[in-house]
Amino acid sequence: MRTSTLKSAIKRIIPREYYLPFVGFYARCRYFFLALLYIGNEFECPFCGGHFRKLLPGGLDLPVLKEKNVVGGGYRLDAMCPRCHSLDRERLIYLYLKNKTNLFYENLSVLHAAPEKNLQKVLMARPNIDYLSIDFDSPLAMVKMDITDIKYEDNLFDVVICNHVLEHIPNDQKAMLELLRVLKPGGWAILQVPISLSLDKTYEDPTVTTPEEREKVFGQSDHVRIYAKDYKDRLEKVGFSVEVYSFTNEVGESATHKYVLLKDENIYICSKPKQGDF
């Protein structure tokens, strides 16, 4: 019986306040047995430490994502960890933060937009990190907030993490400016988006408004653009200094394969110039 069918049957028999915990328990058991089924030595999840022969699929199999060669936006056979459900883009950011930054041993304030479950859990557990997560509607976020109107003072955070969010924001320049504003001079941000390797210029069309149109044109029903090779220029235009980092180029394709990352996905490290450097 499919999960959706099981839920429908339970709803007809059991009151809501009783069936919801049961469905949650069923889902936990299902993923527990999936993790056991997928155990192997091909892949390793850096969050839960699990070793698997394969991962769960993820992403959307849409023509525009293939046509535009969008990294981070297409269907992947091995995308989600069967134990902790981390996605490839979340694992990439975590490995960078862990191995290439001072985030885990210096006292830093962190703003995390649209938090991912596993990354948030890790960062909240670190005693050296003053952590805050925000989002407009995610239940994981600590504070409900629109990143185009961040209700915090200037120069407040040492680090900002915003992973696959800006492609949802109609006025992305305003969001970038807000993230820059709340970042301390000398602070840094990781601002990830799906990027087309085939386009030189970001494609957006404000007349495309319905979920069906956006899925066809942008590759997801709530996306408003497809970023391209000019993404770095767009970030620098609002005032960031941008370094593009390739995990694969530094550690090799074997490590990229081991942690099940997208070898063509780069990390955009965006720094706020110190006073006097503007």
Secondary structure, DSSP 4 states (H G I P E B T S, - for coil): --HHHHHHHHHHHS-HHHHHHHHHHHHHHHHHHHHHHTEEEEEE-TTT--EES--EEESB--HHHHHTTEETTB-EEEEE-TTT--BHHHHHHHHHHHHHSSTTTS-EEEEEES--HHHHHHHHH-TTEEEEEEESS-TT-SEE--TTS--S-TT-EEEEEEES-GGG-TTHHHHHHHHHHHEEEEEEEEEE--EESS-SS-EE-TT--SHHHHHHHHSSTT--EEB-TTHHHHHHHTT-EEEEE-HHHHH-HHHHHHTT--TT--EEEEEPPPTT--
